[in-house]
Amino acid sequence: MNIGDMVRVERVPDGLPPDDKHLAALFQGCVGRTFPIINFDGDLVELHVGEVFGKPAKQHQIWLAPSQLTLIEA
């Protein structure tokens, strides 16, 4: 996986705080959708996902492990 590759979010990460419904909704809203890889932070992949909520892409970011993603287009 490289910056600019398109990936599909396959699942919500384990360990989200159970009382943070906004965070859970953010990740759940991304499952099954495709996004370009924006950057890497260590072993995590950065995605800009604001459009899921009708916002500019940069307004919301998530970081996921590559195992939670499927490469769609390199």
C-alpha positions as CSV (number, residue, x, y, z in Angstrom):
1,M,0.0,0.0,0.0
2,N,1.2,3.5,-0.9
3,I,0.0,7.0,-0.6
4,G,-2.7,7.6,-3.3
5,D,-3.8,3.9,-3.5
6,M,-7.6,3.4,-3.1
7,V,-8.6,1.1,-0.2
8,R,-11.9,-0.2,1.1
9,V,-12.6,-0.1,4.9
10,E,-13.5,-3.6,5.9
11,R,-14.2,-3.3,9.6
12,V,-14.2,-1.0,12.6
13,P,-11.1,-1.3,14.7
14,D,-11.1,-3.1,18.0
15,G,-10.8,-1.2,21.2
16,L,-12.9,1.9,20.4
17,P,-14.1,3.5,23.7
18,P,-17.6,2.1,24.2
19,D,-19.0,5.4,25.5
20,D,-17.9,7.4,22.4
21,K,-20.9,7.0,20.1
22,H,-19.6,9.8,17.7
23,L,-16.3,7.9,17.2
24,A,-18.1,4.6,16.7
25,A,-20.5,6.2,14.1
26,L,-17.5,7.8,12.3
27,F,-15.8,4.4,11.8
28,Q,-19.0,2.5,11.1
29,G,-20.0,5.0,8.5
30,C,-16.7,4.2,6.6
31,V,-17.1,0.4,6.5
32,G,-17.6,-0.7,2.9
33,R,-16.5,2.6,1.4
34,T,-13.4,3.4,-0.5
35,F,-10.9,6.2,0.1
36,P,-7.5,7.1,-1.1
37,I,-4.6,6.7,1.3
38,I,-3.5,10.1,2.4
39,N,-0.5,9.3,4.6
40,F,1.0,6.7,7.0
41,D,1.6,7.2,10.7
42,G,3.9,4.3,11.8
43,D,1.9,1.2,11.0
44,L,-1.4,3.0,10.5
45,V,-3.0,4.2,7.3
46,E,-4.5,7.7,7.3
47,L,-7.7,8.3,5.4
48,H,-9.7,11.5,5.0
49,V,-13.4,10.5,5.3
50,G,-15.4,13.7,5.8
51,E,-17.5,13.2,2.7
52,V,-19.2,10.3,4.5
53,F,-20.9,12.9,6.6
54,G,-21.4,15.5,3.9
55,K,-18.3,17.5,4.9
56,P,-15.1,18.2,3.1
57,A,-12.9,15.1,3.0
58,K,-10.2,16.7,5.3
59,Q,-12.7,17.5,8.0
60,H,-12.6,14.0,9.4
61,Q,-9.6,11.6,9.4
62,I,-9.3,8.1,10.6
63,W,-6.2,5.8,11.0
64,L,-6.5,2.1,10.5
65,A,-4.2,-0.9,10.4
66,P,-3.7,-2.3,6.9
67,S,-5.4,-5.5,8.0
68,Q,-8.6,-3.5,8.3
69,L,-8.4,-2.4,4.7
70,T,-8.5,-4.0,1.2
71,L,-6.4,-2.6,-1.6
72,I,-8.8,-1.7,-4.4
73,E,-6.6,0.2,-6.8
74,A,-2.9,0.8,-6.7
